[in-house]
Amino acid sequence: MPLLDERLGAAGAGPAGLVAVPAGVGSLAHAAVTHYRRGPAGPATSLLPVEPDNAACVLASSSRPETHGSRQ
């Protein structure tokens, strides 16, 4: 993520407004959240988790009751 920030700065652009992150790579998604949520105050960068249609791990995981804090 720092490389993205550096390249945007070198191009004279402001901070990223939206960053798409592969959701199936949990450690990468975690790193993106950690990086963009610890930065200085200002406009927050929106994070968009993405995954291919044929790799529905996020969809399957989000439909499990324990991911929503309820237990059955």
C-alpha positions in Angstrom: 0.0 0.0 0.0 2.8 2.5 0.6 3.9 2.0 -3.0 0.5 3.0 -4.2 0.5 6.1 -2.0 4.0 7.0 -3.2 3.1 6.7 -6.9 -0.1 8.8 -6.4 2.0 11.5 -4.7 4.6 11.4 -7.4 1.9 11.9 -10.1 0.6 14.9 -8.2 -2.6 13.1 -7.3 -4.2 13.2 -3.8 -4.7 10.1 -1.7 -6.6 7.2 -3.1 -10.4 7.6 -2.8 -11.1 3.9 -3.4 -8.9 0.8 -3.3 -10.1 -2.6 -4.5 -8.5 -5.5 -2.6 -8.8 -9.2 -3.3 -10.9 -10.6 -0.5 -9.7 -14.2 -0.9 -6.3 -13.2 0.2 -7.1 -12.4 3.9 -3.7 -11.2 4.8 -3.7 -8.7 2.0 -7.2 -7.4 2.8 -6.1 -7.1 6.5 -3.0 -5.2 5.5 -5.1 -2.8 3.4 -7.5 -2.1 6.2 -4.7 -1.6 8.7 -2.8 0.7 6.3 -5.7 2.9 5.3 -7.3 3.1 8.8 -4.2 4.2 10.6 -3.4 7.2 8.4 -3.8 10.8 9.3 -7.2 12.4 9.7 -8.8 13.5 6.4 -10.9 12.0 3.8 -11.0 8.2 4.4 -10.0 5.9 1.6 -12.9 3.5 0.8 -12.0 -0.2 0.6 -13.8 -2.5 -1.8 -13.3 -6.2 -1.3 -13.5 -8.1 -4.6 -13.3 -11.7 -5.7 -14.0 -13.6 -8.9 -17.5 -15.0 -9.5 -16.2 -18.5 -9.4 -14.5 -18.1 -6.1 -17.4 -17.2 -3.8 -15.5 -17.6 -0.5 -16.7 -14.2 0.8 -20.3 -14.9 -0.1 -20.3 -18.3 1.5 -18.6 -17.0 4.6 -20.9 -14.0 5.0 -24.0 -16.3 4.9 -22.7 -18.3 7.9 -24.5 -17.3 11.1 -21.3 -17.1 13.2 -19.9 -14.4 11.0 -22.8 -12.1 12.1 -22.4 -12.7 15.8 -25.3 -15.0 16.3 -25.1 -18.6 17.3 -27.6 -21.3 16.5 
